[in-house]
Amino acid sequence: MSRDMDALAEDGHRTVAELDESIIDLVRRRTALCRELTALRRAAGAPAIELSRENAVLRRYREALGREGTSLAMLLIELERRPRSVQVPTARPAPLGERLVPAERH
C-alpha cells in the first residue's frame, strides 16, 4: 500500500478502536442499569425478569440489525443476568435518578 493508503487505514483502525471503547462503556452502563432495575423489581416483590421487555428488546435489535441483531440482544441480556462475580469490574454508575433524564436534555 502507498503511504496515503497506510495513513487512511491507520486512521480507520484508530476510529474503530475508539468506537469499540465507546461500545464497551455503553454495554457496561446498560448492564449496571439493568441490574439496578432488576433489584428494584425484586424489592417491590415483582419478578426479577420481565420477559415482555426482553422480547421487545429482541424485536428492536432484530428490526434494526437483522437476524444478527437478535444474537447481539441475547448477549446483552445474558450479560445482565450473569452473577456480578463474573463481570468485569466497572466504576460505580451514577444513581438511577440522575441517569433518567428527559430525551430533550441529551
N, C-alpha and C positions, 0 to 999 in steps of 0.2 A: 504494500500500500504506500501511497505517497504520504508526505508529511501532513498535508491538509487532511487526508482521509484519516490518518492516525489521530490527529487532533480532534476531528469530529467524533471518531469512535471513543476516544478518551472522555470527551465531554458527555457523550451519550451514556457511557458506563458510570460516570460520576452522578449524572442525573438519576439513573436507575438506582444507584446506591442510596441517594437521598430519599427517593420515593420509598424504597424498602424500609428505611428507618422510620419514615412517617407512618407507613402501614403497620409496622411493629408497634409503634407507640399507640396508634388507634386501636389495634387489637387488644393491647394491654388495658387501655382505658375502658373499652367496651366490656371486656371480661370482668374487670373490677366493678363496674356499674351493674352489670347483670347479677353478679354475686350479691351486691347490696340489695338489689330489688328482690332477689330470692330470699334473703334474710328478712326483709320487711314482710314478704308474703307469709313466711313461716311464723313470724312473730304475731301476725294477725290471725293465725290459725288457718290460713289458706294453703292449698297445695303448693309445694315448692316449685313445681314445673307447670307452666301454662302451655299446654300443647297447642291451643288455638293460636297463641302468639308465635310459638316456634314454627307452626305451619305457615303463618303469614310471612315470617322471615324467609322460609324456604321458597315460597312463591315469589317474593320480591326479588331475591337473588336469581332465581331461575328466569324470571321475566327480563331482568337486566343483563344477565350474562349467559343465558342458555343452560344446558344440562350441567356444565361445569360449575355454574353458579350455585347449583344445589349442593354440590360437593363442598364448595367453599363455605356455604352457610352451615352445613353439617359440622365442618371442622370448628367453626366459631362456637357453635352450640356445645360441642364436645369440650372445648377449652373452658367454658364457663361451668361445666359440670365436674371437671376434674378436681380432686382434692387440692386444697391450697398447697400442701406439702410438695406436690408435683410441679407446681407453677414456678416459673422464673420470677424471682423477687422483683417487685416494682416499687417505685416511690408511692407513698400514700396519696391516693387521689383526693381532690377537694371534696368536701361534704356534698352529699347528693343535692341539696337545695341550691348550692352555688353553681352546679353544672346544668340544672334545668332552667334555662333562660329562654325567653321568647325568641322565636326564629328571627325576628327583625333586628335583634341585637347582634347577630353573628356577622 
